[in-house]
Amino acid sequence: MRTLTIKSENGSSIKISKSNPYVLQQLEGTGVPKSSKETVKAPNQDGSTHINTTFDDRDLDIKFAILESDFPSLYVLKEEVCKTLNPKYTLDILYEYPGGKKRIKGVLDGEVDFPEGDMIGYQEAKFSIECSNPFWLDDEPSGEKLAVSKPTFRFPLIFSPNITFSVILNKTIKINVKGHVEVPIVIKFNGPALNPVVKNLTTNKFIKVEKELYVGEVLEIRTEKGNKSVMINGENAFGFIDLDSELFYLNPGENIITYDADSGSESAEVSLTYTNRYVGV
């Protein structure tokens, strides 16, 4: 069974499935979206040279029926549809299907059409959602710890403060990206650390921050295009990025990620999170 749960930025939501009151009749646009090729052609060249292919926006076309035998209640349900599918607000769509569940965001394209109905027990509705980010996402992000301080033992004597010995785990980890395309990452460093660096040994790309992080300071790096940021305790710290760094993505498949610092790496805690992206479901 296929189910769409559509939540609006304004707090309202509707659930469209095979059960009353909102019964799914048609869903199109979940597969591979349209794409655009970028090519160049040299003088006297036969054909052209392919440079890149980019995906266009995704359009989801949805049709469903509102089923309610009580006439006033039918109009209440119809009003809830209009409230949720308000083009002023962003929509979060959760798609559950036999293969799993995925999410995508979009906005209403045009208006909700009510072509048939206004009769006791039945009202049809048709609409389209335009998704500027065409990728389906896992319902929950994936995450890995690169450096974690793990207490091992402490002296049985009384010190102030207590003295604890620890070891660092997972300074090099293997991440297997299950999605169809490369994915942006979010890296969080919890100080202390001097000039921390995270490197993808698979691609030899790295991110280094030339800054000393003190105890209690948190460095957060986001690499998503259009949403890139480098923050320390919520303040902009983009100026501390090493000039040779690249705010890299993870490739589909295996990525070997390592963490280090000029000093303090034995005490730092580092995490990396990402969300798999799919071109179609």
N, C-alpha and C positions, 0 to 999 in steps of 0.2 A: 504494500500500500504506500502511496506517495502522499506526503503531508507538507504543506507550506504554512509556517508560522511567520506572520509579517508584523513586526513591531515598529511603530512610528517613534520618531524623536520626541513627539509630544506626549508619550506615555501610553497611548492606546494600542490595541493589537487585535488581530483576527487570526483564526486558525482555519485553513481551508484543507479539507481532506475528503474522504469518501463517506463521511458521516454528517448528519444534520448539525447545525443549520447551514453551514457553508460547504457546499459539495463541489469538489474540483471536477471540471469537465474537460479542460484543455490546458496544457502547459508546454510551451515551446521556447527554445533558446537556451536550454541547459547544456548543449554540446559545445563543440569547439566554435568560438566566435569568429567573425570575419577578421581578416588580416590584411595588412598593406605591406607590399614589398618596396624596399629601397634599393635602387640600382644606379649604376653609372655606366656611361658609354663613351669610350674613347674614339677619336677620329679614326675612321676606317675599320673599327672593330665590328666583327660579326656578332650579333646578339648584344649582350650586356653583361656586366659583372654584378652579381648579387652582393649587396652590402649588409642588409639586415631585413628582418621581417618583424613587424610589430602588430599586436592585436588591436582591433578597434574596440570601441565600447560594446558591451553586451546588452542586448534587449531581451527581456523576459516577457512573453505574451501569455496572459493568463485569462481564462474564462471560468466562471463558476456560477452556481445557482444558490440562491437563498431560499431555503425551504422552511416554511413556518405556516401552520394552518390558521393561527390566530392573526387576523388582519392588522390590528394595532402593533402586535409584537413584530410582525414582518417589517413594519416601517422603523421600529426601533433598531432592528438588526441592520437595515439598510443605512440608517443614520450612522451606525458604528463603522460601517464600511467607508462612508464618506469622511468620517473623522480620522480614521487610520490612514487612508490613502489621500492625504492632504499633500498637494505638491510643494507646499512650503517647507516640509520636513523630510529629513533623511529617513530611509526605511532600512531596517535590518531584517534580512530574509533568512530563515532557517529552513533548509530543504532536507527532509527525511525521506529516504527511499530504500529499497531492498539492499543496496550496496553500502549504506551507512548514512551519514548526515554531514552536510556542508553549509557554510554561511556565505553570504554576499551582501553588499550594501548597494543601495541605489536610490533614485528619486523617481517619482511618478512622471511618465512621459505623456503629456497631454492630460486627459481627464478620464474619469471612470464613466464608462458608457453603460446605461441600463436599457438595452434594446428591447427586451421582452419582459413582461411581468405586470406589476401593479395589480395583481389579481390575488385572490385568496390562495395562499399556500406556495406561491412561486414568484421569484424575481431573478432574472439573469443579470450578470455583471461581467463586463469586459474591461481590461486595462493593460497597460504596458509599463514596465519598470526599466529605466535606463541605468546601467551600472557602468560608471566611468572606469572603475577598476574591474576588468572583465574576469578576474580569477575567482574561482570558488576556493574557500578557505576551510581548513579543519575547524571543527566546532571549538576546540581548545588548543592553545599554543603548546609547543614542545619546548623542553628546557633541559639544560645540562649544567652541572657545576664544574668549573675548571679548576678552581682552587678553594679548598675548604679546610679550615683549621679544625682538626678533630682531637679533643683531649684524649690523652693516653693514660697518664697517671700523675699523681701529685704527691708531694711529701706529706707524711703523716703528722708533720709538725704544724704548729700554728704560726702563720705569717700574716702580715697585713700589708698589701693584699695577699691572697693565696697565690702560691707559685704553681702553675700548671704547665706540664710539658705537652706538646702537641706535634702532629705531623701534617704535612700538606698532601692532600690526595688529588689525583686527576689533573696534574698540570698539563698533561697532553691527553686529549680524548678523541675518540672517533665518533662523528655524527653522520648518520645516514638519513639524508633528506628524501622522503618518500614522494614528494610532490613531483609535478611535471616540469616545473621551471625553477630558476634560481629564486632564493628568498632573502629578504632583508632580515637583519638581526637586531636584537637589543642586548647590549652588554652592560652589566652593572658591576662596578668595582667598589668594594667596601674597604676603605683604607685601614691600616697604613700601607703605602707603596710609593716608591719613587720612580717616576717615568714608566708607568705600566704599559705593556704592549701585549696585544693578542694577534697571533699570526695564523693564517690558513696555510698549512704546509702543502696542501694539495695544489694551491694556486700561487703560493709565495706572496700573497697579498697580506698586508698587516695594517694594524691601527695602533699608533703609539701616541701617548699623551705626555708631553714634556712638562710634568707638574708633579709636585710632591703632594700626595694625599695623606692627610693626618687621620688619626683614629677618630671615627665617627663621621668622616666625610664620605659621601657617596658620589661616584662618577657614573653617569648614565650616558651611553652612546646609542643613537638610533641611526641606522643606515638607509632607511627607506627613502627612495627618490620622492621629492616633494614634501618630505617630513623629516629630513635629516636634522640631527641636533646633537650637541655635546654639552652636558650640563653637570655642574658640581653643586650638590645641595640645592638644585632647582635654579641655579644661576648659569647664564650662558658662559661656556668655557671653550668655544670653538677655536679661539686664538691659541690655545695650548696644543693643538694637534700638530704633530710632526709633518713637515711639508711633503715628505715622501709617502705619507700614509694614504690609504685608499679605504673609504668607508664601504667595505666589501659586502657582497652577498654570499650566501652558501650555494654551491652548485647542487643540482639534483644528484643523488647518489652519495658516495662516500666523501667526507671532508675530515681531514686531520687538523685539529685545532690545538694550539699550544698557548700558554700564558707565561709571562715572565715580567720582571722588573729589575731596575738597577739595584734596588734594595727593598726590603720589606715584603718580598713575595712569600716569605714563610709565614706571614701573619695575615695576608690579605684573603678576602673571600671574593670570588669572581663567578658570575653566572651568565649564561648565554641563552636567550630564548628566541624562537622563530615560529612561524606558522606556515605549514605546507600550503602550496598554491597548486591548483589544478586547472587545466585549460578546459576541461569539460567533465561532466558526470552523467 
